[in-house]
Amino acid sequence: MCVCVCAWCNCNRRCGIVHRDLKPENILLSTPDEHDAVVKVADFGLAKVFTGTSLKTKCGTWGYSAPEMISGSGSTFGYDDKVDSWSLGTILYILLCGYHPFDPEGNRSDNEMIASMKACRFEFDDDGWATISDGAKDLVRHLLVLDPDERFSMAQVLEHPWISGSSPAGLHASEMPLSPTIHYDLAKYREHTKQKVCCT
């Protein structure tokens, strides 16, 4: 799934389009069969043509938005297509372990979560990451980077060994074992997210 989303984003980037609202709810599978499903990206309501000039509109779902989009203000405020890379990093982290990188227990206030995002504080140290490859963690580390200039582009994601299948360890995205509790953890995350939306 990650490969398909990256390829889609990279194609759009070459066409000058930034999605600006990538999140799990906007990534769809065409069929229930996980072995034969086509991954589709939905909801282009906030998409924008990027011509090289910084974008200025604050938009998207803040829990997946890049720090520069959340915290910027004034005449120097602006961002580029790397905001989609940050969003992808957040989504990938959640899919691998079942919880948000900046709210692992699901109990932080909005302000606490935003502060954690701006500080880029996330970890790989609990049991959910025990079976996750170093290659997968390395890719997340290259996507969840505060400085957009240092953050991976979608083209770089597609070239990463964990995605391309050239990882020295031999394990890449299509065959990596996940935590045995991943289905439960993802369902719990989904339910928590729904409750949070209802309460706001």
Rosetta silent file (secondary structure, phi, psi, omega in degrees, C-alpha in Angstrom):
SEQUENCE: MCVCVCAWCNCNRRCGIVHRDLKPENILLSTPDEHDAVVKVADFGLAKVFTGTSLKTKCGTWGYSAPEMISGSGSTFGYDDKVDSWSLGTILYILLCGYHPFDPEGNRSDNEMIASMKACRFEFDDDGWATISDGAKDLVRHLLVLDPDERFSMAQVLEHPWISGSSPAGLHASEMPLSPTIHYDLAKYREHTKQKVCCT
SCORE:     score description
SCORE:     0.000 S_00000001
   1 L     0.000  -44.080 -179.981    0.000    0.000    0.000 S_00000001
   2 H   -59.522  -40.685  179.554    2.792    2.403    0.919 S_00000001
   3 H   -60.662  -45.501 -178.366    4.444    1.779   -2.466 S_00000001
   4 H   -63.475  -43.786 -179.861    1.205    2.593   -4.311 S_00000001
   5 H   -64.661  -42.465  178.647    0.603    5.793   -2.347 S_00000001
   6 H   -62.057  -44.558 -179.669    4.208    6.923   -2.880 S_00000001
   7 H   -62.238  -41.718  178.552    4.013    6.204   -6.603 S_00000001
   8 H   -62.621  -48.187 -178.995    0.749    8.127   -6.818 S_00000001
   9 H   -63.086  -38.998 -179.966    2.159   11.088   -4.873 S_00000001
  10 H   -66.359  -39.651  176.941    5.338   11.102   -6.945 S_00000001
  11 H   -63.440  -45.252  178.028    3.311   11.130  -10.155 S_00000001
  12 H   -63.822  -37.876  179.083    1.195   13.995   -8.851 S_00000001
  13 H   -61.346  -41.546  178.320    4.322   15.822   -7.709 S_00000001
  14 H   -64.490  -27.477  176.560    5.713   15.637  -11.248 S_00000001
  15 L   -87.476   -2.437  177.342    2.402   17.124  -12.394 S_00000001
  16 L    85.085   22.691 -177.120    2.750   19.823   -9.744 S_00000001
  17 E  -108.444  130.703  173.684   -0.055   18.646   -7.437 S_00000001
  18 E  -111.345  128.958 -176.286    0.147   18.612   -3.632 S_00000001
  19 L   -73.331  -49.846  175.420   -2.660   16.694   -1.889 S_00000001
  20 L    72.943    4.000  175.775   -2.356   18.438    1.528 S_00000001
  21 L  -148.162   42.455  175.977   -4.745   16.078    3.331 S_00000001
  22 L   -70.392  129.613  178.067   -3.224   12.600    3.202 S_00000001
  23 L  -162.425  163.240 -176.701   -4.575   10.469    6.059 S_00000001
  24 H   -54.622  -36.361 -178.500   -5.749    6.869    6.483 S_00000001
  25 H   -65.824  -19.283 -179.291   -9.366    7.829    5.765 S_00000001
  26 H  -100.908   10.722  175.225   -8.341    9.106    2.326 S_00000001
  27 E  -114.786  117.125 -171.841   -6.565    5.914    1.273 S_00000001
  28 E  -116.778  149.976  172.065   -9.000    3.364   -0.120 S_00000001
  29 E  -105.907  135.729 -173.920   -8.793   -0.241   -1.304 S_00000001
  30 L   -72.851  -23.369  179.250  -10.864   -1.069   -4.385 S_00000001
  31 L  -141.146  160.651  176.715  -11.833   -4.555   -3.134 S_00000001
  32 L   -70.374  -16.201 -177.668  -11.887   -6.396    0.210 S_00000001
  33 L   -77.852  108.467 -175.913   -9.323   -8.869   -1.172 S_00000001
  34 L   -64.695  -19.510 -178.485   -5.982   -7.648    0.153 S_00000001
  35 L   -87.900  -12.260 -175.298   -4.111   -9.667   -2.495 S_00000001
  36 L  -132.748   19.243 -174.879   -5.951   -8.125   -5.448 S_00000001
  37 L   -88.403  142.956  172.506   -6.857   -4.636   -4.250 S_00000001
  38 L   -97.248  128.783  179.775   -6.004   -1.436   -6.070 S_00000001
  39 E   -84.106  130.682 -179.921   -4.979    1.380   -3.722 S_00000001
  40 E  -126.567  142.156  175.818   -6.697    4.683   -4.419 S_00000001
  41 E  -102.146  129.330 -174.268   -6.146    8.124   -2.913 S_00000001
  42 L  -114.726  172.920  172.138   -9.349   10.089   -2.347 S_00000001
  43 L    65.322   84.071  179.634  -10.527   13.594   -1.435 S_00000001
  44 L   -98.005   19.104 -176.534   -8.826   16.193   -3.590 S_00000001
  45 L   -61.014  -27.359 -179.508  -10.773   19.058   -2.023 S_00000001
  46 L  -108.631    3.543 -179.501   -7.599   20.624   -0.606 S_00000001
  47 L   -63.950  149.910 -175.318   -5.226   19.628   -3.410 S_00000001
  48 E  -144.746  143.364  173.455   -3.278   22.472   -4.971 S_00000001
  49 E   -75.840  127.073 -179.257   -1.062   22.983   -7.974 S_00000001
  50 L  -108.288  118.065 -175.741    2.470   23.686   -6.753 S_00000001
  51 L  -105.917    6.241 -177.475    4.571   25.732   -9.165 S_00000001
  52 L   109.957  -19.120  175.179    7.613   26.256   -6.952 S_00000001
  53 L   -85.684  136.394 -176.939    6.209   29.235   -5.068 S_00000001
  54 L   -54.810  137.440  173.966    5.532   28.524   -1.400 S_00000001
  55 E   -82.632  149.595 -171.645    1.970   27.590   -0.546 S_00000001
  56 L  -121.106  -16.384 -173.394    0.377   29.665    2.213 S_00000001
  57 L   -78.514  126.949  172.082   -2.991   28.143    3.135 S_00000001
  58 L   -80.686  121.724 -175.931   -3.250   26.295    6.440 S_00000001
  59 L  -158.888 -177.957  178.945   -5.425   23.289    5.738 S_00000001
  60 L    91.224 -175.473  178.954   -5.711   19.535    6.075 S_00000001
  61 L   -97.127  112.958 -164.775   -6.184   17.333    9.127 S_00000001
  62 H   -59.762  -28.097  179.720   -3.746   18.678   11.692 S_00000001
  63 H   -65.324  -14.719  178.804   -2.872   15.276   13.198 S_00000001
  64 H  -118.889    1.271 -176.627   -1.261   14.389    9.858 S_00000001
  65 L   -82.671  146.522  178.895   -0.093   17.873    8.856 S_00000001
  66 L   -68.085  149.797 -178.748    3.572   18.805    8.706 S_00000001
  67 H   -55.257  -36.935 -177.963    4.887   21.113   11.467 S_00000001
  68 H   -67.378  -24.780  177.224    5.614   23.914    9.018 S_00000001
  69 H   -79.715  -33.844 -178.017    1.946   23.945    8.004 S_00000001
  70 H   -76.866  -43.512 -167.761    0.713   23.979   11.609 S_00000001
  71 H   -97.793  -12.120 -174.129    3.087   26.490   13.163 S_00000001
  72 L   -70.391  152.659  175.208    3.838   28.945   10.395 S_00000001
  73 L  -165.113  165.919  176.410    2.600   32.527   10.348 S_00000001
  74 L    78.997 -171.345 -173.712    3.498   35.941    9.031 S_00000001
  75 L   -69.500  -22.223 -178.707    5.192   36.925    5.807 S_00000001
  76 L   -89.419   -4.400 -177.802    7.769   34.126    5.993 S_00000001
  77 L   -66.886  136.530  176.305    5.129   31.386    6.326 S_00000001
  78 L   175.432  162.067  179.884    5.050   28.869    3.504 S_00000001
  79 E  -152.690  169.777 -179.182    5.464   25.223    2.610 S_00000001
  80 L  -128.456 -160.382 -175.699    5.978   22.958   -0.377 S_00000001
  81 L   -69.923   -8.768  178.783    5.116   19.437   -1.544 S_00000001
  82 H   -69.784   -9.928  175.040    7.127   17.891    1.306 S_00000001
  83 H   -63.393  -31.792  177.038    4.045   18.297    3.526 S_00000001
  84 H   -68.374  -32.511  177.899    2.702   15.177    1.816 S_00000001
  85 H   -64.685  -42.912  177.461    5.884   13.310    2.771 S_00000001
  86 H   -60.322  -46.501 -179.968    5.328   14.113    6.455 S_00000001
  87 H   -58.843  -42.548  178.439    1.721   12.924    6.210 S_00000001
  88 H   -62.604  -39.627  177.984    2.875    9.686    4.595 S_00000001
  89 H   -61.421  -40.321  177.816    5.397    9.172    7.402 S_00000001
  90 H   -65.166  -44.678  179.011    2.640    9.553    9.992 S_00000001
  91 H   -62.221  -45.378 -179.287    0.386    7.111    8.128 S_00000001
  92 H   -61.201  -43.614  178.397    3.202    4.581    7.720 S_00000001
  93 H   -57.400  -47.290 -178.954    4.038    4.760   11.420 S_00000001
  94 H   -63.068  -43.337 -178.839    0.398    4.100   12.334 S_00000001
  95 H   -65.796  -29.676 -178.596    0.073    1.194    9.901 S_00000001
  96 H   -79.273  -33.751 -173.436    3.213   -0.442   11.268 S_00000001
  97 H  -123.907  -17.882  176.407    2.407   -0.233   14.978 S_00000001
  98 L    93.656    9.472  176.107   -1.237    0.747   15.381 S_00000001
  99 L  -148.114  163.281 -175.494   -0.913    4.113   17.125 S_00000001
 100 E   -74.948  137.438 -178.003   -0.075    7.732   16.311 S_00000001
 101 L   -61.471  -26.855 -176.121    3.631    8.660   16.548 S_00000001
 102 L  -109.921   12.083  174.049    2.858   11.818   18.518 S_00000001
 103 E  -154.654   62.866 -171.629    0.105   10.398   20.719 S_00000001
 104 L   -61.349  -31.929 -179.702    1.089    6.786   21.458 S_00000001
 105 L   -91.200  -10.467  179.614   -1.269    6.333   24.409 S_00000001
 106 L    74.102   21.003 -176.079   -4.121    8.181   22.727 S_00000001
 107 L  -126.762   10.722  179.695   -4.645   10.511   25.678 S_00000001
 108 L   -79.650  147.178  173.572   -2.752   13.697   24.834 S_00000001
 109 L   -70.749  165.321  178.056   -4.580   16.977   24.492 S_00000001
 110 H   -56.349  -44.765 -178.615   -4.492   18.724   21.125 S_00000001
 111 H   -64.286  -39.669  178.119   -1.907   21.203   22.431 S_00000001
 112 H   -65.211  -40.714 -179.456    0.295   18.421   23.834 S_00000001
 113 H   -67.255  -42.999  178.459    0.121   16.519   20.574 S_00000001
 114 H   -63.145  -40.896  177.650    0.947   19.589   18.487 S_00000001
 115 H   -61.617  -39.884  178.536    3.908   20.366   20.771 S_00000001
 116 H   -66.386  -38.706  177.824    5.162   16.813   20.293 S_00000001
 117 H   -65.487  -43.817 -179.419    4.801   17.127   16.515 S_00000001
 118 H   -65.601  -29.170  177.031    6.673   20.444   16.463 S_00000001
 119 H   -88.615   -8.007 -179.308    9.472   18.859   18.495 S_00000001
 120 L    55.197   48.288 -179.959    9.337   15.748   16.289 S_00000001
 121 L   -97.426  108.992  174.167    9.378   13.450   19.327 S_00000001
 122 L  -147.026  160.629 -173.161    8.529    9.854   18.466 S_00000001
 123 L  -136.791  164.759  175.157    9.968    6.470   19.442 S_00000001
 124 L  -124.921   31.251 -165.530   10.312    2.860   18.334 S_00000001
 125 L  -104.333   10.069  177.983   10.886    1.372   21.756 S_00000001
 126 L  -103.676  179.344 -174.457    7.740   -0.573   22.649 S_00000001
 127 H   -62.251  -27.624 -179.914    6.701   -4.156   21.871 S_00000001
 128 H   -61.645  -21.389 -179.071    4.787   -3.098   18.766 S_00000001
 129 H  -100.023    1.120 -174.480    8.095   -2.355   17.037 S_00000001
 130 L   -61.812  -34.050 -177.791    9.880   -5.554   18.063 S_00000001
 131 L   -99.560    1.130 -177.225    9.169   -7.307   14.750 S_00000001
 132 L   -85.000  133.886 -174.773    9.483   -4.230   12.533 S_00000001
 133 L   -68.578  156.881  175.919   12.579   -4.133   10.354 S_00000001
 134 H   -63.042  -32.192  179.060   15.298   -1.512   10.654 S_00000001
 135 H   -63.144  -41.702  178.107   14.578   -0.579    7.037 S_00000001
 136 H   -64.556  -43.678  178.716   10.986    0.350    7.843 S_00000001
 137 H   -63.249  -39.619  179.907   12.104    2.420   10.831 S_00000001
 138 H   -61.999  -40.662  178.820   14.740    4.127    8.702 S_00000001
 139 H   -64.527  -43.748  177.412   12.123    5.166    6.161 S_00000001
 140 H   -58.366  -43.172 -179.801    9.889    6.608    8.889 S_00000001
 141 H   -62.029  -29.837  179.582   12.891    8.538   10.246 S_00000001
 142 H   -84.107  -13.683  177.872   13.464   10.068    6.807 S_00000001
 143 H   -96.626  -40.642  178.997    9.823   11.117    6.473 S_00000001
 144 L   -89.975   73.187 -177.971    9.160   12.505    9.952 S_00000001
 145 L  -122.912  131.139 -177.005   11.861   15.170    9.745 S_00000001
 146 L   -61.624  -46.016 -176.881   11.311   18.733   10.955 S_00000001
 147 L   -79.611  114.172 -179.390   13.347   20.421    8.219 S_00000001
 148 L   -58.393  -30.480  179.656   11.485   20.014    4.902 S_00000001
 149 L   -67.033  -26.998  179.289   14.782   20.339    3.024 S_00000001
 150 L   -93.122  -14.264 -178.181   16.066   17.239    4.840 S_00000001
 151 L   -73.928  142.550  178.541   12.794   15.309    4.562 S_00000001
 152 L   -61.182  140.721  167.042   12.502   12.632    1.876 S_00000001
 153 L   -82.956  169.972  177.884   10.625   13.466   -1.294 S_00000001
 154 H   -64.646  -34.201  177.465    8.249   10.871   -2.734 S_00000001
 155 H   -63.536  -40.356  177.858   10.856   10.021   -5.365 S_00000001
 156 H   -67.103  -35.146  177.145   13.383    9.292   -2.617 S_00000001
 157 H   -60.731  -44.830 -178.640   10.829    7.121   -0.813 S_00000001
 158 H   -64.650  -24.678  179.036   10.415    4.975   -3.917 S_00000001
 159 H   -89.485   -8.534 -177.877   14.194    4.520   -4.080 S_00000001
 160 L   -65.065  138.461 -176.539   14.504    3.532   -0.411 S_00000001
 161 H   -55.624  -33.402 -178.772   15.706   -0.096   -0.014 S_00000001
 162 H   -68.397  -30.239  178.453   12.727   -1.069    2.142 S_00000001
 163 H   -86.554  -43.953 -174.453   10.352    0.016   -0.634 S_00000001
 164 H   -76.547  -17.374  179.885   12.403   -1.011   -3.665 S_00000001
 165 L    90.982   10.386 -179.239   13.245   -4.448   -2.277 S_00000001
 166 L  -101.530   19.372  179.411   17.006   -3.932   -2.264 S_00000001
 167 L   -63.034  134.659  178.964   17.339   -4.000    1.523 S_00000001
 168 L   -57.693  -30.718 -179.184   20.457   -5.918    2.653 S_00000001
 169 L   -74.185  -12.800  177.677   18.325   -7.749    5.191 S_00000001
 170 L    85.029   -9.829  178.719   16.199   -9.059    2.355 S_00000001
 171 L  -101.587  129.235  175.700   12.927   -7.948    3.929 S_00000001
 172 L  -132.002 -170.506 -167.209   11.007   -5.144    2.330 S_00000001
 173 H   -56.532  -34.439 -173.020    7.526   -3.678    2.476 S_00000001
 174 H   -77.944  -14.620 -174.086    5.699   -6.526    0.753 S_00000001
 175 H  -133.178   19.183 -175.101    6.902   -9.327    3.040 S_00000001
 176 L   -82.141  131.318  175.789    7.605   -7.761    6.407 S_00000001
 177 L   -71.546  141.109  178.822    6.115   -9.429    9.503 S_00000001
 178 L  -107.479  171.738  176.468    3.992   -7.161   11.668 S_00000001
 179 L   -58.757  140.229  178.866    3.156   -7.213   15.340 S_00000001
 180 L   -63.287  -17.141 -179.916    0.745  -10.055   16.190 S_00000001
 181 L  -102.056   13.088 -172.173   -1.579   -7.468   17.772 S_00000001
 182 H   -60.902  -39.050 -179.269   -1.563   -5.056   14.809 S_00000001
 183 H   -64.317  -43.429  177.394   -5.206   -5.683   13.837 S_00000001
 184 H   -63.045  -45.081 -177.358   -6.383   -5.031   17.389 S_00000001
 185 H   -63.637  -40.762  179.060   -4.136   -1.964   17.703 S_00000001
 186 H   -68.048  -39.383  177.473   -5.374   -0.467   14.421 S_00000001
 187 H   -63.720  -40.428  178.109   -9.013   -1.092   15.370 S_00000001
 188 H   -64.114  -42.583  178.689   -8.382    0.566   18.734 S_00000001
 189 H   -62.528  -43.968 -179.802   -6.721    3.544   17.020 S_00000001
 190 H   -60.987  -44.915 -179.806   -9.636    3.872   14.599 S_00000001
 191 H   -64.725  -40.902  178.359  -12.189    3.813   17.423 S_00000001
 192 H   -62.941  -40.692 -179.925  -10.199    6.366   19.425 S_00000001
 193 H   -64.217  -42.689  178.495   -9.997    8.639   16.375 S_00000001
 194 H   -61.580  -42.697  179.857  -13.754    8.419   15.824 S_00000001
 195 H   -65.213  -38.545 -179.078  -14.420    9.293   19.459 S_00000001
 196 H   -65.137  -39.323  178.522  -12.014   12.229   19.308 S_00000001
 197 H   -64.981  -41.639 -179.268  -13.801   13.611   16.243 S_00000001
 198 H   -64.798  -29.343 -175.974  -17.185   13.253   17.964 S_00000001
 199 H   -86.279  -12.172 -176.836  -15.921   15.122   21.025 S_00000001
 200 L   -94.577    0.000    0.000  -14.514   18.105   19.136 S_00000001
